[in-house]
């Protein structure tokens, strides 16, 4: 993970991405087919820095 996110930002990103995955969005990383929980898949995407969500700082 290249960016440093707070635990709150991580939770929001993982939750939003898990919702997208559960609604049928394509998964952007290779994952084991026995891994079916959208939250686990979203965490895997975040670890590999492949989440298509960004945090805007103002």
N, C-alpha and C positions, 0 to 999 in steps of 0.2 A: 504494500500500500504506500503510494508515494506521498499523499497528503496526510497531514496530522489532523484528525478529526477528534472532537470531544466525544465523550460517551453518548451524549445526547444527540449529536449529529449522526453518529454511527447507528444509533437505534432508529432514528427517523429515516435514514437512507435504507437500512435493511428492511424496515417495515414497509416502506413505499415500494421497494423493488420486489419484495416477497408478494405483495398484493398484485403487482403487475404480472409476475410469473404465474400466480394462481389463476389469473384471469386469461392466461393463454399467451402472454408475451414470449417471444423467443429467448431462450437462454443463451448467453454469450460466451460461456465457457464449457469445456468438456467436463462432464461429471459422471460418476458411476450411476448406472441405471437403477440401482437399488436405493439411491438417494432420492426420495420423493417429496420431502418436506420443503416447501418453497422458502422457508426461512433459512434452512441450511444451504440451499442453493444460492440464495442472495448473499449469505456470509462468504461463501466460496468465491462469488464474483467480486465482492469487496476485497477479499484477501489478494486476489489476482489483479486488482485495479482495473476491472472491466465493467464496472457499474456505469450505466449511461445517465447518471444523476450527478449534478454538481451542486456545490454549496456556494452561494453568493454572499460575500462579506461586504457590509456597507459601513 
